[in-house]
Amino acid sequence: MGKASAKRQPKRVSKKMRRLPVGPNGGVQVLLVHPVEHLGEPGDIVEVKRGYANNYLLPNGLATIATEHHKRMVEKHKLRLLQIQEARVAVRRALAQQLAQQSFTIEANATDEGHLYGSVGRVEILNALTRAGVTQITADQILLEGPIKELGLYTIKLNLGLGVEGEIKVWVVPAVGEQKRHEESRK
């Protein structure tokens, strides 16, 4: 009697038994959610061994099963990221053109011959840009071949990122107190 009244429990499918899409080389196709060293970037569909997918990538949330739905979603997402990237490049190119039309002045203490007592580096150039209202540039984006040690006009290269480069003109002039002293010594 006990056997007849007992309900059958449905078979439970373990995680290891679920169907994973098989790639052309016999491995498992997964869609990377996070970057995995020596494997790929987010959005890449890669083929790995079943054990690597089941024991490392899927449980740690680094990848998901590469279903047709996921593939379509990734393509839409990549298209959107490409549009965002193009917009960023356009903004940086506009900034490079705007900066190329301006010149910036840096005052420094100098000798009568025009040699600076110190030097002008990235920090001083960044401060001059900030005083002029340009806040989008960081010190790492300013490319100097070496410190500036003399008065004059210099063309400084900028790496604005995303493959966009630009140039700015920097005038290094004697400090106001120094300029008055130079004028008095010439009289």
Secondary structure, DSSP 8 states (H G I E B T S, - for coil): -HHHHS--------GGGS---B-TTSSEEEEESS-BTTTB-TT-EEEE-HHHIIIIITTTTSEEE--HHHHHHHHHHHHHHHHHHHHHHHHHHHHHHHHHT-EEEEEE-B-TTSEEEEEE-HHHHHHHHHHTT--S--GGGEE-SS-EEESEEEEEEEEEETTEEEEEEEEEEE-HHHHHHHHHHH-
